[in-house]
Amino acid sequence: MDTRELTALLTPDGLRLLDEVGRIESTDDAARTVSRLRAAGHSPDLVSAVVGQARLRVRATTKFGPFAERMLFTRAGLEQATRLSIAARHAGRFRAAGITHVADLGCGIGGDALGMAGLGVRVRAVDADEVTAAIAAYNLAPFDDAVTVEHARAEDVDLEGTDAVWLDPARRTAGHSETRQVSSAEWSPSLDWVFALLKERPGGVKLGPGFDRDQIPDDLEAQWISADGSTIELVLWSGALAREDVRRAALVVRGDEAWELTAPADSPDVEPRELGAFVHEPDGAVIRARLIGEVARALDAGMLAPGIAYLTSDAALTSPFVSSFRVREQLPADPKKLAQALRARGIGTLEIKKRGVDVDPAMLRKKLSLRGDEAATLILTRMGSKRLALLADRV
Protein backbone atom coordinates (compact mmCIF):
# COMPACT_ATOMS: atom_id res chain seq x y z
CA MET A 1 0.00 0.00 0.00
CA ASP A 2 1.36 3.42 -0.95
CA THR A 3 0.45 6.87 0.38
CA ARG A 4 -2.20 7.48 -2.32
CA GLU A 5 -3.99 4.21 -1.57
CA LEU A 6 -3.87 4.88 2.17
CA THR A 7 -5.25 8.40 1.68
CA ALA A 8 -8.13 6.99 -0.37
CA LEU A 9 -8.86 4.32 2.23
CA LEU A 10 -8.69 6.49 5.36
CA THR A 11 -11.94 8.32 4.64
CA PRO A 12 -15.43 7.52 5.96
CA ASP A 13 -16.47 6.27 2.51
CA GLY A 14 -13.30 4.20 2.08
CA LEU A 15 -13.58 2.50 5.46
CA ARG A 16 -17.31 1.91 4.95
CA LEU A 17 -16.58 0.25 1.61
CA LEU A 18 -13.95 -1.98 3.23
CA ASP A 19 -16.48 -3.15 5.82
CA GLU A 20 -19.07 -3.78 3.10
CA VAL A 21 -16.67 -5.92 1.06
CA GLY A 22 -15.93 -8.20 4.01
CA ARG A 23 -13.63 -11.22 3.72
CA ILE A 24 -11.88 -12.05 0.44
CA GLU A 25 -10.41 -15.53 0.70
CA SER A 26 -9.33 -16.41 -2.85
CA THR A 27 -7.80 -14.91 -5.97
CA ASP A 28 -11.07 -15.48 -7.84
CA ASP A 29 -12.99 -13.60 -5.14
CA ALA A 30 -10.49 -10.76 -5.38
CA ALA A 31 -10.83 -10.52 -9.18
CA ARG A 32 -14.63 -10.47 -8.99
CA THR A 33 -14.56 -7.81 -6.28
CA VAL A 34 -12.18 -5.59 -8.27
CA SER A 35 -14.46 -5.81 -11.32
CA ARG A 36 -17.56 -5.04 -9.26
CA LEU A 37 -16.03 -2.05 -7.48
CA ARG A 38 -14.53 -0.55 -10.63
CA ALA A 39 -17.89 -0.94 -12.40
CA ALA A 40 -19.48 0.93 -9.49
CA GLY A 41 -17.20 3.88 -10.24
CA HIS A 42 -14.69 3.63 -7.40
CA SER A 43 -11.16 4.89 -8.09
CA PRO A 44 -8.30 2.45 -8.88
CA ASP A 45 -6.43 3.55 -5.73
CA LEU A 46 -9.42 2.90 -3.48
CA VAL A 47 -10.25 -0.44 -5.09
CA SER A 48 -6.65 -1.60 -4.77
CA ALA A 49 -6.53 -0.55 -1.12
CA VAL A 50 -9.88 -2.10 -0.20
CA VAL A 51 -9.26 -5.45 -1.90
CA GLY A 52 -5.72 -5.64 -0.53
CA GLN A 53 -6.90 -4.93 3.02
CA ALA A 54 -9.76 -7.43 2.78
CA ARG A 55 -7.30 -10.17 1.85
CA LEU A 56 -4.79 -9.16 4.53
CA ARG A 57 -7.50 -9.23 7.19
CA VAL A 58 -8.14 -12.89 6.39
CA ARG A 59 -4.44 -13.72 6.76
CA ALA A 60 -4.17 -11.63 9.94
CA THR A 61 -6.75 -13.72 11.78
CA THR A 62 -4.05 -16.21 12.80
CA LYS A 63 -2.15 -13.45 14.63
CA PHE A 64 -4.91 -11.12 15.78
CA GLY A 65 -8.05 -13.26 15.94
CA PRO A 66 -11.32 -11.32 15.68
CA PHE A 67 -9.46 -8.01 16.15
CA ALA A 68 -8.14 -8.38 12.59
CA GLU A 69 -11.61 -7.51 11.22
CA ARG A 70 -11.18 -3.92 12.44
CA MET A 71 -7.47 -3.43 11.73
CA LEU A 72 -5.41 -2.23 8.77
CA PHE A 73 -2.19 -3.83 7.53
CA THR A 74 0.63 -3.79 5.04
CA ARG A 75 1.87 -7.14 3.79
CA ALA A 76 5.33 -6.59 5.26
CA GLY A 77 3.88 -5.18 8.48
CA LEU A 78 1.67 -8.21 9.01
CA GLU A 79 4.53 -10.65 8.39
CA GLN A 80 6.69 -8.88 10.96
CA ALA A 81 3.98 -8.20 13.54
CA THR A 82 3.95 -9.91 16.92
CA ARG A 83 1.01 -12.24 17.53
CA LEU A 84 -1.42 -10.56 19.88
CA SER A 85 -1.25 -13.44 22.38
CA ILE A 86 2.54 -13.09 22.55
CA ALA A 87 2.33 -9.28 22.70
CA ALA A 88 0.08 -9.65 25.75
CA ARG A 89 2.76 -11.78 27.46
CA HIS A 90 5.40 -9.13 26.72
CA ALA A 91 3.05 -6.49 28.12
CA GLY A 92 2.52 -8.57 31.24
CA ARG A 93 6.24 -8.48 31.95
CA PHE A 94 6.28 -4.67 31.73
CA ARG A 95 3.29 -4.38 34.04
CA ALA A 96 4.70 -6.89 36.55
CA ALA A 97 7.89 -4.78 36.74
CA GLY A 98 5.84 -1.73 37.72
CA ILE A 99 6.42 0.04 34.41
CA THR A 100 3.57 2.34 33.39
CA HIS A 101 4.84 4.16 30.26
CA VAL A 102 6.76 2.46 27.43
CA ALA A 103 8.37 3.94 24.32
CA ASP A 104 7.66 1.46 21.49
CA LEU A 105 10.45 2.30 19.05
CA GLY A 106 9.68 0.64 15.73
CA CYS A 107 6.02 -0.04 16.49
CA GLY A 108 5.13 -1.38 13.03
CA ILE A 109 1.39 -1.79 12.62
CA GLY A 110 0.98 -1.63 16.41
CA GLY A 111 0.77 -5.27 17.55
CA ASP A 112 2.91 -4.94 20.68
CA ALA A 113 1.42 -1.56 21.55
CA LEU A 114 -2.05 -3.15 21.41
CA GLY A 115 -0.93 -5.74 23.95
CA MET A 116 0.49 -3.09 26.28
CA ALA A 117 -2.48 -0.75 26.03
CA GLY A 118 -4.83 -3.65 26.65
CA LEU A 119 -3.13 -4.23 30.01
CA GLY A 120 -3.24 -0.57 31.00
CA VAL A 121 0.35 0.37 30.09
CA ARG A 122 0.71 3.77 28.42
CA VAL A 123 2.58 3.67 25.11
CA ARG A 124 4.45 6.16 22.99
CA ALA A 125 4.51 4.34 19.63
CA VAL A 126 7.00 5.45 16.98
CA ASP A 127 7.75 4.24 13.45
CA ALA A 128 10.14 5.62 10.84
CA ASP A 129 7.85 4.73 7.93
CA GLU A 130 5.05 7.22 7.27
CA VAL A 131 2.48 4.73 5.93
CA THR A 132 3.18 2.23 8.71
CA ALA A 133 2.86 4.95 11.38
CA ALA A 134 -0.50 6.01 9.91
CA ILE A 135 -1.76 2.43 9.98
CA ALA A 136 -0.57 2.03 13.57
CA ALA A 137 -2.46 5.21 14.52
CA TYR A 138 -5.64 3.73 13.03
CA ASN A 139 -5.18 0.36 14.76
CA LEU A 140 -4.44 2.00 18.12
CA ALA A 141 -7.22 4.61 17.93
CA PRO A 142 -9.44 2.71 20.42
CA PHE A 143 -6.72 3.35 23.02
CA ASP A 144 -6.12 7.03 22.20
CA ASP A 145 -6.31 7.90 25.90
CA ALA A 146 -3.27 5.67 26.57
CA VAL A 147 -1.35 5.61 23.27
CA THR A 148 0.26 8.26 21.10
CA VAL A 149 1.67 7.46 17.65
CA GLU A 150 4.45 9.39 15.92
CA HIS A 151 6.19 9.22 12.57
CA ALA A 152 9.86 9.54 13.55
CA ARG A 153 13.19 7.72 13.68
CA ALA A 154 13.78 5.87 16.94
CA GLU A 155 17.11 7.63 17.38
CA ASP A 156 15.42 11.05 17.27
CA VAL A 157 12.80 10.40 19.97
CA ASP A 158 13.07 12.22 23.32
CA LEU A 159 12.43 9.50 25.90
CA GLU A 160 11.74 11.91 28.74
CA GLY A 161 8.74 10.71 30.76
CA THR A 162 8.90 7.07 29.68
CA ASP A 163 9.91 4.27 32.07
CA ALA A 164 11.17 1.69 29.59
CA VAL A 165 11.66 0.94 25.90
CA TRP A 166 10.47 -1.76 23.53
CA LEU A 167 12.43 -2.09 20.29
CA ASP A 168 11.83 -3.97 17.07
CA PRO A 169 14.62 -2.92 14.69
CA ALA A 170 13.85 -3.00 10.97
CA ARG A 171 15.63 -6.16 9.83
CA ARG A 172 14.38 -6.07 6.25
CA THR A 173 14.61 -3.69 3.31
CA ALA A 174 12.18 -0.77 3.27
CA GLY A 175 8.79 -1.36 1.69
CA HIS A 176 5.24 -2.44 2.35
CA SER A 177 4.99 -5.64 0.29
CA GLU A 178 7.96 -7.69 -0.93
CA THR A 179 11.02 -7.16 1.29
CA ARG A 180 14.20 -9.09 2.04
CA GLN A 181 16.25 -9.63 5.14
CA VAL A 182 19.42 -7.57 5.64
CA SER A 183 22.46 -8.22 7.82
CA SER A 184 22.55 -6.86 11.36
CA ALA A 185 25.01 -4.20 10.19
CA GLU A 186 22.15 -2.66 8.15
CA TRP A 187 19.42 -2.73 10.79
CA SER A 188 17.57 0.45 11.69
CA PRO A 189 18.14 1.49 14.39
CA SER A 190 21.57 -0.11 14.54
CA LEU A 191 22.29 -2.97 16.92
CA ASP A 192 25.00 -0.91 18.66
CA TRP A 193 22.50 1.87 19.32
CA VAL A 194 19.91 -0.63 20.61
CA PHE A 195 22.33 -2.30 23.02
CA ALA A 196 23.61 1.06 24.27
CA LEU A 197 20.03 2.15 25.00
CA LEU A 198 19.31 -1.10 26.88
CA LYS A 199 22.30 -0.37 29.13
CA GLU A 200 20.73 2.96 30.06
CA ARG A 201 17.16 1.89 30.82
CA PRO A 202 14.91 -1.15 31.22
CA GLY A 203 13.63 -2.58 28.00
CA GLY A 204 13.28 -5.40 25.55
CA VAL A 205 14.31 -5.92 21.95
CA LYS A 206 12.58 -8.34 19.61
CA LEU A 207 14.91 -10.26 17.27
CA GLY A 208 14.70 -13.26 14.99
CA PRO A 209 15.14 -16.65 16.72
CA GLY A 210 18.26 -17.36 14.67
CA PHE A 211 20.09 -14.25 15.89
CA ASP A 212 23.83 -14.81 16.33
CA ARG A 213 24.24 -15.88 19.96
CA ASP A 214 27.79 -14.53 20.03
CA GLN A 215 26.33 -11.02 19.77
CA ILE A 216 24.10 -11.37 22.84
CA PRO A 217 25.50 -9.18 25.68
CA ASP A 218 26.22 -11.08 28.90
CA ASP A 219 24.09 -8.77 31.03
CA LEU A 220 20.82 -9.37 29.10
CA GLU A 221 18.27 -12.14 29.57
CA ALA A 222 17.70 -14.05 26.31
CA GLN A 223 14.21 -15.53 25.95
CA TRP A 224 13.36 -17.68 22.93
CA ILE A 225 9.64 -18.06 22.22
CA SER A 226 7.72 -20.69 20.29
CA ALA A 227 4.01 -20.55 19.47
CA ASP A 228 2.03 -23.61 18.40
CA GLY A 229 5.16 -25.47 17.36
CA SER A 230 6.99 -22.65 15.52
CA THR A 231 9.95 -20.82 17.06
CA ILE A 232 8.99 -17.25 16.31
CA GLU A 233 11.31 -14.82 18.10
CA LEU A 234 14.08 -14.03 20.54
CA VAL A 235 13.59 -11.24 23.07
CA LEU A 236 16.51 -9.74 24.97
CA TRP A 237 15.48 -8.12 28.27
CA SER A 238 17.42 -5.53 30.29
CA GLY A 239 17.29 -3.77 33.65
CA ALA A 240 14.24 -4.46 35.83
CA LEU A 241 12.72 -6.54 33.02
CA ALA A 242 15.54 -9.11 33.14
CA ARG A 243 14.95 -11.70 35.85
CA GLU A 244 17.58 -12.29 38.50
CA ASP A 245 19.84 -15.28 37.76
CA VAL A 246 18.11 -15.94 34.41
CA ARG A 247 20.14 -15.56 31.25
CA ARG A 248 18.53 -18.29 29.13
CA ALA A 249 14.80 -18.96 28.83
CA ALA A 250 12.54 -20.98 26.55
CA LEU A 251 8.86 -19.97 26.52
CA VAL A 252 6.60 -22.56 24.87
CA VAL A 253 3.09 -21.35 24.03
CA ARG A 254 0.33 -23.61 22.72
CA GLY A 255 -3.05 -22.00 22.38
CA ASP A 256 -3.87 -20.33 25.69
CA GLU A 257 -1.35 -22.38 27.69
CA ALA A 258 2.32 -21.60 28.26
CA TRP A 259 5.32 -23.22 29.95
CA GLU A 260 8.76 -21.75 30.55
CA LEU A 261 12.18 -23.23 31.19
CA THR A 262 14.85 -20.94 32.64
CA ALA A 263 18.53 -21.23 33.56
CA PRO A 264 21.46 -18.97 34.49
CA ALA A 265 23.42 -20.11 31.41
CA ASP A 266 23.45 -22.62 28.57
CA SER A 267 22.78 -26.12 29.88
CA PRO A 268 25.36 -28.79 28.99
CA ASP A 269 23.99 -31.69 26.95
CA VAL A 270 23.65 -35.05 28.68
CA GLU A 271 25.66 -38.05 27.52
CA PRO A 272 24.45 -40.19 24.60
CA ARG A 273 22.84 -43.54 25.38
CA GLU A 274 21.47 -46.54 23.50
CA LEU A 275 18.11 -46.24 21.79
CA GLY A 276 15.34 -46.65 24.35
CA ALA A 277 11.59 -47.18 24.19
CA PHE A 278 10.94 -43.49 23.56
CA VAL A 279 12.37 -40.70 21.40
CA HIS A 280 11.81 -37.07 22.39
CA GLU A 281 12.18 -34.04 20.11
CA PRO A 282 12.80 -30.83 22.10
CA ASP A 283 10.75 -27.77 21.21
CA GLY A 284 12.54 -25.30 18.95
CA ALA A 285 12.72 -22.66 21.70
CA VAL A 286 14.46 -25.18 23.97
CA ILE A 287 16.95 -26.02 21.23
CA ARG A 288 17.68 -22.35 20.48
CA ALA A 289 18.10 -21.58 24.20
CA ARG A 290 20.47 -24.55 24.55
CA LEU A 291 18.48 -26.01 27.41
CA ILE A 292 18.18 -29.54 26.02
CA GLY A 293 20.20 -30.84 28.96
CA GLU A 294 17.66 -29.43 31.43
CA VAL A 295 14.83 -31.27 29.69
CA ALA A 296 16.85 -34.48 29.34
CA ARG A 297 17.56 -34.67 33.06
CA ALA A 298 13.87 -34.18 33.88
CA LEU A 299 12.97 -37.07 31.55
CA ASP A 300 15.79 -39.35 32.65
CA ALA A 301 16.85 -39.32 29.00
CA GLY A 302 20.11 -39.28 27.07
CA MET A 303 21.11 -37.85 23.72
CA LEU A 304 20.37 -40.21 20.85
CA ALA A 305 23.60 -38.96 19.24
CA PRO A 306 26.03 -36.11 20.03
CA GLY A 307 25.05 -32.81 18.42
CA ILE A 308 21.62 -34.00 17.24
CA ALA A 309 18.56 -32.70 19.07
CA TYR A 310 16.83 -36.01 19.75
CA LEU A 311 16.61 -37.55 23.22
CA THR A 312 15.86 -41.17 24.07
CA SER A 313 14.66 -42.86 27.24
CA ASP A 314 12.96 -45.95 28.61
CA ALA A 315 10.84 -44.08 31.15
CA ALA A 316 7.26 -43.36 30.08
CA LEU A 317 7.63 -39.65 30.79
CA THR A 318 6.96 -36.62 28.63
CA SER A 319 6.99 -32.85 29.02
CA PRO A 320 5.51 -29.73 27.38
CA PHE A 321 9.06 -28.96 26.24
CA VAL A 322 9.25 -32.00 23.94
CA SER A 323 7.24 -34.02 21.45
CA SER A 324 7.44 -37.66 22.53
CA PHE A 325 7.26 -40.78 20.39
CA ARG A 326 7.00 -44.43 21.40
CA VAL A 327 9.36 -46.45 19.21
CA ARG A 328 7.75 -49.43 17.46
CA GLU A 329 10.80 -50.76 15.68
CA GLN A 330 13.85 -49.89 13.64
CA LEU A 331 13.40 -50.22 9.86
CA PRO A 332 15.92 -50.28 6.99
CA ALA A 333 17.15 -46.80 6.07
CA ASP A 334 17.46 -47.69 2.36
CA PRO A 335 14.44 -46.09 0.59
CA LYS A 336 13.48 -49.20 -1.40
CA LYS A 337 13.63 -51.52 1.61
CA LEU A 338 11.92 -48.88 3.75
CA ALA A 339 9.06 -48.64 1.24
CA GLN A 340 8.62 -52.41 1.29
CA ALA A 341 8.56 -52.46 5.09
CA LEU A 342 5.95 -49.70 5.30
CA ARG A 343 3.70 -51.34 2.70
CA ALA A 344 3.96 -54.65 4.56
CA ARG A 345 2.67 -52.87 7.67
CA GLY A 346 -0.19 -51.19 5.79
CA ILE A 347 0.97 -47.65 6.60
CA GLY A 348 -0.68 -45.12 4.31
CA THR A 349 -0.41 -42.01 6.51
CA LEU A 350 3.12 -41.14 7.56
CA GLU A 351 4.55 -38.16 9.44
CA ILE A 352 8.23 -37.81 8.51
CA LYS A 353 10.66 -36.16 10.93
CA LYS A 354 14.40 -35.86 10.43
CA ARG A 355 17.53 -34.44 12.03
CA GLY A 356 21.16 -34.90 11.10
CA VAL A 357 20.48 -36.49 7.70
CA ASP A 358 20.26 -34.96 4.24
CA VAL A 359 16.77 -36.09 3.28
CA ASP A 360 13.98 -34.18 1.54
CA PRO A 361 10.79 -35.50 3.22
CA ALA A 362 8.60 -34.54 0.25
CA MET A 363 10.83 -36.41 -2.23
CA LEU A 364 11.10 -39.40 0.09
CA ARG A 365 7.33 -39.55 0.49
CA LYS A 366 6.94 -39.90 -3.29
CA LYS A 367 9.47 -42.73 -3.38
CA LEU A 368 7.72 -44.61 -0.57
CA SER A 369 4.40 -44.95 -2.50
CA LEU A 370 2.47 -45.31 0.75
CA ARG A 371 -0.65 -47.53 0.81
CA GLY A 372 -2.81 -48.71 3.67
CA ASP A 373 -5.09 -47.62 6.51
CA GLU A 374 -2.50 -47.43 9.28
CA ALA A 375 -0.73 -44.25 10.48
CA ALA A 376 2.69 -43.74 12.07
CA THR A 377 5.66 -41.40 12.43
CA LEU A 378 9.00 -42.06 10.74
CA ILE A 379 12.04 -40.58 12.49
CA LEU A 380 15.15 -40.34 10.33
CA THR A 381 18.47 -39.56 12.00
CA ARG A 382 21.93 -40.98 12.55
CA MET A 383 24.16 -42.35 15.28
CA GLY A 384 27.71 -41.64 14.21
CA SER A 385 27.95 -42.75 10.57
CA LYS A 386 24.97 -45.10 10.85
CA ARG A 387 21.59 -43.95 9.56
CA LEU A 388 18.50 -44.77 11.59
CA ALA A 389 14.90 -45.13 10.43
CA LEU A 390 12.62 -45.47 13.43
CA LEU A 391 8.93 -46.28 13.14
CA ALA A 392 7.10 -44.65 16.04
CA ASP A 393 3.81 -43.31 17.37
CA ARG A 394 3.20 -39.92 18.97
CA VAL A 395 2.56 -40.13 22.69
C-alpha positions, 0 to 999 in steps of 0.5 A: 500500500502506498500513500495514495492508496492509504489516503483513499482508504482512510476516509469515511467512505473508504472504510465503509466500503472496506467493511461492506466488502468483508472477507476475500479468501481467494484470488477469484474472489479478489478478481470479482470484487475488483471488477464489481467495485470498478464498475461501481465507479470507485477509483483504482487507488481505493479499489486496490486498497480495499481489496488488498486490506480485505485479503490481509485481514483474512491472513491476519486472523491467525495473529490477531483473531477477531481483532483483525476484522477492524485493523489495517495492515501492510503485507510486510507489516503483518509478516513482521507483527507480533502475535497478539497473544505473545504481545500480551505476554510481553506487556505482562512483563512490563506491568509486573515490573511496575512500568507504566509508560513504554516507548515502542520504538519501531512499532510497526502496525501496532501489535505490541502496543495493542498488547500493552495498552490492553493491560493498561500500560501507556505507550508512545509508539513510533515508526520511521515509515510514514504509511506504517505509522498512519496504519498504527495510529488507526489500529491503536485509535481505540486506546487514544487515551493511553497511546500516542503514535508518531512518525519519527526515527527511533534515534530522534525520539526524546524519551523523557517521561517514559519508564522503559523501551520496547524495540523492534529494529527494521531487519528487512529492506524498506517497503510495504509488500515484498522485502528481504532480510538484511544483515545486522550491520544494516538494521535500523536502528543499529544494533550498537545503538539498541544495546547502548540504550538497553544499558541505560534503561529497562527494555526489551528488543525483539529479534529473529530466533536465529540471531547470532548468539555470540552477539548477545551481551552477557548482562541481558536475559535471552528468551526464545519463544515458540508458538504452536510449534513454531519458534517465532522470536528471541527477546533480549530483556534488560534492567528491571525486566531481566529476571535475577539469575536468568540468562537463558529462557525458553517460553513454549506457548500452545493456544492459551497455555504456556510453559517456561524453562529458565537457567542462568546459562546454557545447559550442557547436553547429557551423555548419549545412550542406547536407543530406548523405548521413547524418542523425544524431540525438544521444542525449537525454543528449547533447542535455540536456548540450549536447554536440552540438557535441562529437559533431558535430566527431567525425563531421565533421558540421554542424547540419541547422538552427540550434536543431534537434538533427539533424546531417548529414554525408557521411562514413560515420561513426557513434558511440554518442552518436547514431542514424545514418540513411542518407538515401534521398531527400527526399519531399513534406512534404504528407501526401497527396503523402507518402502517395502517395510511400510507397505507390509505394515499397511501404513498409508499415513506417515509423518516424517521427521528428520535431524542430522540427515540430508533427506527431503521429506517430500521427495522421500514420500513420493518414493515410498508410495504409501498404501494402507489404513494405518498411520505412524511417524517415521524418524530419520536420524543418525548415530555416528555414521549409521543412519537410523529409520525409526517407526514410532507413534506420537505419545 
